[in-house]
Amino acid sequence: MPLVADPVSWLMIRPGWDVFAVDGTKFGEIDLVAGDDTADIFDGLAVATSALGEPRYVAAERVARIEDGAVHLSLTSEQLGELDAYLEPATSATIEPDSKGGIGETLSADVRQLEGTVFAPTQRHEHRMNLWRRIAFYFRRRAG
């Protein structure tokens, strides 16, 4: 009987963890975990299948087993190829930078505003992940 690692909670999943199909083939790497950790509600996963490709959405009920560093799905390789793109939720608020201070604080506020506009613009509806966010997530996976 093959040894299997101890299961871990969905709250432990980190960007960069490997994701496997039911037959053991690697599907991709975790980009993002969707859920509400304060209410212990696990919605699903955004899985990167290539370096800068659009992540795929895997619903929580399709996760068969979670181990340290790996997520195993109940989907076949063929079913994985049919998964929809991950859609980021609508943004509910815009955070305005505080620019009341001196030149350093004003510059910092301008940088935060530009960062918010490029990496996480306010959206009224669910939307696909933009290229800048995919680049940021790529580096986050490499750092994890």
N, C-alpha and C positions, 0 to 999 in steps of 0.2 A: 504494500500500500504506500503510495507516494506521500511524502510529508507536505502539508499545506500550512502556510503561515497563519498565525492567529488573525482573525478578522478584526478590523478597526472601524470606528464610527465614521460617518460621512463628514463629521466636523474636522477630522484629521486630514482630509484630502487637500493636497497642495498643488499649485501649478507645476507642471513638468512631470508629474507622475505618469507612468505608462498606462495605456488603456488597451485591453485585449478583447478580442471576439471570443465567442464560446469555444471555438476550436483552438484557441491559444495564439492565433496570429495577432501581431501588434496592429492596432487600429490608429493610434495617435498618442497625443499627450494632453493632459488636462490644461486647459487655458483658464477656466473659471468654474467655480462651483456656484450654482444658483440655489438659493434657499434663504431661510430666515433662521439664523442660529439662535436668536433669543427665544423663539417659539419651537425650536427643534423641528423645523419643516424643511425637508430636503426636496427640492423641485427637480433638479437635474444637473447636467454637466455640459459645458462648452468644451468640445474636444478639437484640438488642432490636428489636422491630418497631414499638414506640410508646414514648412517654415513660416510663410506669410499667407497661406491659404485661409479662406473663410472657414471659421470653426463650425462644426456640426453639433446639433443639439441631441443629447441623449437624456430621455426622461428617467427620473429616479427609479421607476418601476422596472426599467431594463437593466439596472445594476444588480448583478448576481452576487458578487462578493467584493469586499474591499480589504486589501492587505496593505501593509506598510509599503508605500512606493508603487502600488499597482491597483488598478480597478479592473475587474473582470465583468464583462457584460453577458447578458443572456441572448445576444443577437449573433447571427451568423455573419460571415464576411459579406455575403450578398445583401443581407438586410442593412448592414452598416453603410453600404454604398447608396442606399435609398434614403438616408436620414436627411432631414431638412437643415438648412443653415440655422445657426443660433441667432436669435433676435434679442437684442438688448432691450430692456424695458424702457418705457417712456420716462423722461426726466420730469420730476414734479416741481422742481424749484431751481432758480438761478441764484447762485451765491455771488454777490457783488463784492469785489475786493475793496478793502479799506485803504484809501489813498489820502488820508488827512495829514500824514507825517511829512518828513523832509524828503529830499530827492531820492535817498536810498529806499525809503518805504514806498514812494510813488513808483519807482522803477520795479520794485518787487510786486506791487499790486498790478502793474501793467503786464508783467510776466505771468502772474497767476491767471489774469483774465485771458491772455492769449492761449495759455495752456488749456484752460477750460473750453475755449472756443474750438481749438484744434483737436484735443484728445477726448473731450466729453461734452459736445455741444448739447444744448437743451433740445429735446425732442418731444413732440406731443404724442407720438405713437411708437409702438415697437419698431425697431429698425435694425438693419444689418450693421455689423461692426465695420467701421471705416478703416481704411488702410493704416492710418496713423496709430489707431488703437491696436491693430494686429501687430504692427512693428513693436509697440510698447509691450504687448503680451509675449511676443517672441523673446525679447530680452529678459522679461520676468521669468519665463520658463527656464532659460539658460542659467539664471542666477539662483533658481530654487534648487 
